[in-house]
Amino acid sequence: MEPVTVIDGHIDTILTTKIRFYHKFESTPANMRAGNVQAAFYSLCPVNKPMLVTKFTEFWFSYVRSPRHGLMQVRSVDDFDRARKEGKIGAIMHYEGAGGIDDEFKRLEEGARQGLRGLCITWADTNKFGHGAKFKGEQSREGLTELGKELVARAQALGITVDVSHLNDPSFWDVVSAAKKPFIASHSDARAVCNHPRNLTDDQIKAVKEKGGTIGINFSVKFLDEGWKTTNGKGVTFATIKKHIDHIAGVAGVETVAIGSDYDGTKIPPCLQTPTSYPALFKYLGENGYSKHDLDKIGHGNLLRVFKATWA
């Protein structure tokens, strides 16, 4: 089987480079090339204050423009081909949380001019725009604020893909009501397979499909398998990941499935410890019911479709 090209909907390499000096990097340029990763959302996090947006944006550009990383910023759909022809990995700017954006959206407009192309409204917190899904404890019953609903409209008008990963359930449904274009869940899994508030219910999966969006399979062990602690994640296998892909594809079609690894930001199972494992994952899926056409959609085609619909 010909290699499957990957566009990864979420990696935390910028956060880890800036803060987590002890971390062994998963998404190194060499690993990404070995895994046939064409591009990724290089997320800026935390950006819950204006000062942090400025600091992390400066660091993002210094990282992406460094010749030793072999990256090229992707600002348009055409840039994916440009990066490939130049032998570069595409870097897409993405805010993981909107808390540092001002009420007048000037920071959002500046971000768009700088090439911001993806926006999570919250992280696992609450801000002036909405409520995030907490990792533990009782979930808020409140959704987006009126300002949050306006944020969705402004972001989509500016050509920024709205991202519902990390939102709580009421905020998710408010995005469904407010969105005029497709949106994505960049790094979320199926709640029916693993009951975690960061994952999506079947009704939410259907809503993403109806809006023409995608759901990026998150490789975090805690979102893949409720019993991960019993084996420290070693029991999470390709078969576990396939359960989430099967479920989302069964509920909403293979056109709704994408990749959102969360590399460099969470505990990853041994079977997918770095992007070098992508070929083995796609080989496994190909041997267990998925055609090459399906895998190309999952690997990159579905996200490209959304980018074409939302970046214009």
Number of C-alpha atoms within 10 A of each C-alpha: 9 7 15 22 20 26 27 29 31 27 25 22 25 21 20 18 17 13 10 14 10 8 11 11 19 22 23 16 18 14 17 22 17 15 21 21 23 23 26 25 24 25 27 24 22 17 23 20 14 14 11 16 22 15 12 20 22 11 17 21 14 11 18 21 15 11 10 9 14 18 21 23 21 23 20 16 14 10 15 22 15 15 20 14 9 11 14 20 26 26 27 26 27 27 28 25 30 27 25 21 22 13 15 10 16 11 17 22 16 11 21 18 12 13 18 24 26 30 28 23 32 28 26 18 18 22 19 18 24 27 28 31 26 19 14 9 8 8 15 15 10 15 22 27 16 12 15 23 19 17 25 26 18 15 23 24 15 18 22 26 27 27 29 28 28 28 30 29 23 19 27 27 17 19 23 20 10 16 18 14 20 22 30 28 30 32 28 29 34 27 21 14 21 21 17 22 23 24 29 27 19 17 11 18 26 18 17 23 23 13 16 18 30 30 33 27 30 28 25 23 25 23 23 30 20 14 14 17 12 9 9 14 21 14 18 23 17 17 15 16 21 17 16 24 25 21 20 29 15 12 15 21 15 21 20 27 32 32 27 25 27 27 24 23 19 15 15 23 21 16 17 20 16 21 25 20 18 24 19 16 19 22 18 15 21 16 10 11 10 15 14 17 12 17 22 17 23 27 27 22 20 24 27 15 17 19 22 13 17 23 20 12
